[in-house]
Amino acid sequence: HPSGQIAMLAQACPWKDHLFDLEAEQGLVGQLLYVLYPGEAGSWRVQAVPPSSDSFDSRKKLPAAWRGLRDGELSAQSGVDGSIFVHA
């Protein structure tokens, strides 16, 4: 993505450790916020990047209003048709 804050992968893979290595090598530590990759049955997954490889926190969480919502309710709140779920 032109912002440098979103990466889109062609397939699911273990990306976290590689990301932190690449950020350090390129002098871009902390810039990437989200990683998108294909999920099941043609869906897409969005994963927030943690501040470090051993953290369960996120550099930037998805909006609080979306968290814990599912399906139609999430689609209505987010404006993204076909949304499935956002973790609380």
C-alpha positions as CSV (number, residue, x, y, z in Angstrom):
1,H,0.0,0.0,0.0
2,P,1.4,3.5,-0.8
3,S,1.1,4.6,2.8
4,G,3.7,2.0,3.8
5,Q,1.3,1.0,6.7
6,I,-0.4,-2.0,5.1
7,A,1.2,-5.1,3.5
8,M,-0.8,-7.6,1.4
9,L,0.5,-11.1,1.1
10,A,-0.3,-13.5,-1.8
11,Q,-0.9,-16.3,0.7
12,A,-1.0,-17.0,4.4
13,C,2.4,-17.6,5.9
14,P,4.3,-17.0,9.2
15,W,5.3,-13.4,8.6
16,K,5.9,-11.8,12.0
17,D,9.6,-12.7,12.6
18,H,10.5,-11.9,9.0
19,L,8.7,-8.5,9.3
20,F,10.7,-7.4,12.3
21,D,14.0,-8.4,10.6
22,L,13.1,-6.5,7.4
23,E,11.9,-3.4,9.3
24,A,15.3,-3.3,11.2
25,E,17.3,-3.8,8.0
26,Q,15.4,-1.2,6.1
27,G,15.1,1.4,8.9
28,L,11.3,1.2,8.9
29,V,10.7,0.0,12.5
30,G,7.1,0.5,13.5
31,Q,5.8,1.8,10.2
32,L,3.7,-1.2,9.2
33,L,0.4,-1.5,11.0
34,Y,-1.6,-4.2,9.2
35,V,-1.0,-7.3,7.2
36,L,-3.7,-8.7,4.8
37,Y,-3.7,-12.2,3.4
38,P,-6.1,-14.7,1.8
39,G,-8.3,-16.7,4.2
40,E,-10.7,-19.6,3.6
41,A,-13.2,-19.7,0.8
42,G,-12.1,-16.5,-0.9
43,S,-12.2,-14.4,2.2
44,W,-9.4,-12.1,3.3
45,R,-7.9,-11.7,6.8
46,V,-6.5,-8.6,8.4
47,Q,-4.0,-8.9,11.2
48,A,-2.7,-6.0,13.2
49,V,1.1,-5.9,13.6
50,P,2.2,-6.3,17.2
51,P,4.9,-3.9,18.6
52,S,7.3,-6.8,19.0
53,S,7.3,-10.5,18.0
54,D,6.5,-11.7,21.5
55,S,3.6,-9.3,22.1
56,F,-0.1,-9.9,21.9
57,D,-0.8,-6.1,21.7
58,S,-1.1,-4.2,18.4
59,R,0.6,-1.2,17.0
60,K,-2.8,0.0,16.0
61,K,-6.0,-1.9,16.9
62,L,-9.0,-2.0,14.5
63,P,-11.7,0.5,15.7
64,A,-13.2,-0.3,19.1
65,A,-16.7,-0.1,17.6
66,W,-16.0,-3.1,15.4
67,R,-14.5,-5.3,18.1
68,G,-16.5,-8.4,18.9
69,L,-19.0,-7.9,16.1
70,R,-19.9,-10.5,13.5
71,D,-21.3,-10.8,10.0
72,G,-24.1,-8.3,9.1
73,E,-23.6,-6.3,12.2
74,L,-19.9,-5.9,11.5
75,S,-20.6,-5.1,7.8
76,A,-23.1,-2.4,8.8
77,Q,-20.7,-0.9,11.4
78,S,-17.6,-1.0,9.3
79,G,-19.0,-0.3,5.9
80,V,-17.2,-3.4,4.5
81,D,-19.7,-5.8,2.9
82,G,-19.1,-9.4,3.7
83,S,-17.1,-8.8,6.9
84,I,-17.0,-11.8,9.2
85,F,-15.5,-11.0,12.6
86,V,-13.2,-8.7,14.5
87,H,-11.6,-10.0,17.8
88,A,-12.5,-8.1,20.9
